[in-house]
Amino acid sequence: MSHPASGHSTEAATPLPVRCLRWLHLLWHLLRGLLVTGLRFSQLSKAQRHHAMRRWSLQLLRLLSVRLEVRGEPAELPPRCLLVMNHVSWLDVFLINAVHPAMFVAKAEVQAWPLIGRLVSQTGTLYIDRRRKSATRRTVEGMVQALRSGELVAVFPEGTTTHGHGVDKFHTSLFETALEAEACVLPVALRYRTRSGAFCDAPAYAGETSLLQSIWAIVSTRRIVAQLCFLSPLMPATGDDRRTLALASENAIRHELGLPERGSDGRLHAPAD
């Protein structure tokens, strides 16, 4: 089991000219992505779209000085796969797309994000409005159809971002799709670190932090290490329900991050030594 490093970064911040240069590079990269997805994306094959998404996402990470470390990546994904992960930042989507481009399910508010919202919309994101049950059901139906057609579908079951210190309780509704589509559930644990291994909260887009503040914090950090750990896939068995899958997925991620695991009673229990 991996345990998070303690403490925060004490490294010096990126010099102001470098921050401004990163800002400009990011803006140009986003505009170029919008141009490509708006004009050419629909003309590309699935393999070509995935190649373009992977390449663009890797370029984004490089220009923001984010080093991606991946462990446990399966040699081949199951034909029907629901990827679930903890959620810290708007960067999370591009970390996954740099490895295995996916169809993401995001909260409806993402559509209003400047540039980034439009970009993820044009690459096939499904949106969910948890305030309306009918809208949630339509999203679930769209996910089931995508899974059955062989798309990798990715969700953030917490339903919101955190600062990265912990993992919120997983919502169960979207796990219904794995049962209906007879798909496996693949948990992925995410953490952000500095070069020295200390906890890094610069990418966090949570609480009262605005999108622009989150971006500024990222460009102000010399180096961010994003760690993705692909865990063992969960195959729904006869008698499983969405609560069982949600709890098993959450606890798999909690275990990897060295956090207390959640019991069937909803309470957290300290990990065994």
Residue pairs with C-beta under 8 A, 6 or more apart in sequence:
1 255
1 256
1 258
1 271
2 229
2 256
2 257
2 258
3 257
3 258
4 191
4 199
4 257
4 258
5 193
5 197
5 198
5 199
6 198
6 199
7 198
7 199
8 198
8 199
8 200
8 201
9 194
9 196
9 198
9 199
9 200
9 202
9 221
10 198
11 194
11 195
11 196
11 221
11 222
11 223
12 222
13 220
13 221
13 222
14 22
14 219
14 220
14 221
14 222
18 219
19 216
19 219
19 220
22 63
22 64
22 65
22 219
23 215
23 216
23 219
25 63
26 60
26 63
26 64
26 215
26 219
27 115
29 56
29 59
29 60
29 63
30 115
30 116
30 119
31 115
33 56
33 119
34 115
34 118
34 119
34 122
36 52
36 56
37 119
37 122
37 123
38 122
41 49
41 52
41 122
41 123
44 52
49 101
49 123
50 101
53 97
53 101
53 123
54 97
54 98
54 99
54 101
56 97
57 94
57 95
57 97
57 98
57 101
58 68
58 98
60 94
61 67
61 68
61 91
61 94
61 95
61 98
61 226
64 91
64 218
64 219
64 224
65 221
65 222
65 223
65 224
66 91
66 203
66 218
66 223
66 224
66 225
66 226
67 223
67 224
67 225
67 226
68 95
68 98
68 99
68 226
68 228
69 225
69 226
69 227
69 228
70 99
70 227
70 228
70 229
70 230
71 227
71 228
71 229
71 230
72 229
72 230
72 231
73 99
73 228
73 230
74 186
74 230
74 233
77 100
77 152
77 186
78 183
78 184
78 186
78 233
79 150
80 147
80 148
80 150
80 181
80 182
80 183
80 184
81 147
81 152
81 153
81 183
81 184
81 185
81 186
81 233
82 143
82 147
82 153
82 154
82 155
82 174
82 175
82 177
82 178
82 181
82 183
82 184
82 185
82 186
83 96
83 100
83 102
83 152
83 153
83 154
83 155
83 186
83 188
84 154
84 155
84 156
84 157
84 170
84 175
84 185
84 186
84 187
84 188
84 249
84 253
85 92
85 96
85 154
85 156
85 187
85 188
85 189
85 190
85 253
86 156
86 158
86 162
86 167
86 189
86 190
86 253
86 257
87 156
87 158
87 160
87 161
87 162
87 190
88 161
88 162
88 163
88 164
88 190
88 192
88 203
88 204
88 205
88 206
89 161
89 192
89 203
89 204
89 205
89 214
90 113
90 116
90 205
90 211
90 214
91 203
91 218
91 226
92 156
92 190
93 104
93 106
93 120
93 154
95 190
95 226
95 228
96 102
96 104
96 154
96 188
96 228
99 228
100 152
101 152
102 151
102 152
102 153
102 154
103 124
103 125
103 126
103 146
103 151
103 152
103 153
103 154
104 120
104 125
104 126
104 153
104 154
104 155
105 125
105 126
105 127
105 128
105 139
105 143
105 153
105 154
105 155
105 156
105 174
106 120
106 125
106 126
106 127
106 128
106 156
107 127
107 128
107 129
107 130
107 159
107 160
108 127
108 128
108 129
110 116
110 117
110 120
110 125
110 127
111 117
111 118
111 121
111 127
113 211
114 211
116 211
126 139
126 142
126 143
126 146
126 153
127 139
128 135
128 136
128 139
128 174
129 135
129 136
130 136
130 159
130 171
130 173
136 173
139 174
140 173
140 174
140 176
140 177
140 180
143 153
143 155
143 174
143 177
143 181
144 177
144 180
144 181
146 153
147 153
147 177
147 178
147 181
147 183
148 181
153 177
155 174
157 170
157 171
157 172
157 174
157 175
157 246
157 249
157 250
158 167
158 168
158 169
158 170
158 171
159 168
159 171
160 168
160 206
161 204
161 205
161 206
162 168
162 204
162 206
163 201
163 204
163 206
163 207
164 191
164 192
164 199
164 200
164 201
164 203
164 204
165 199
166 259
167 250
167 253
167 254
167 257
167 259
169 250
169 262
169 266
170 246
170 247
170 249
170 250
171 246
172 242
172 243
172 245
172 246
173 242
175 185
175 242
175 243
175 245
175 246
175 249
176 242
177 183
178 184
178 185
178 236
178 242
178 245
179 236
179 240
179 241
179 242
179 245
182 236
183 236
184 233
184 234
184 235
184 236
185 233
185 234
185 235
185 236
185 245
185 248
185 249
186 230
186 231
186 233
186 234
187 231
187 232
187 234
187 249
187 252
187 253
188 228
188 229
188 230
188 231
188 253
189 228
189 229
189 231
189 252
189 253
189 256
189 257
190 226
190 227
190 228
190 229
191 199
191 226
191 227
191 257
192 199
192 200
192 201
192 202
192 203
192 204
192 224
192 225
192 226
192 227
193 199
193 200
193 224
193 225
193 227
194 200
194 221
194 223
194 224
194 225
195 222
195 223
195 225
197 225
200 221
200 224
200 225
202 217
202 218
202 220
202 221
202 224
203 214
203 217
203 218
203 224
203 226
204 214
204 217
205 211
205 214
209 217
218 224
229 256
231 252
231 253
231 256
232 252
234 245
234 248
234 249
234 252
236 245
247 262
247 264
250 262
251 261
251 262
254 260
254 261
254 262
255 261
255 271
258 271
259 271
260 268
260 269
260 270
260 271
261 268
261 269
261 271
262 268
262 269
263 269
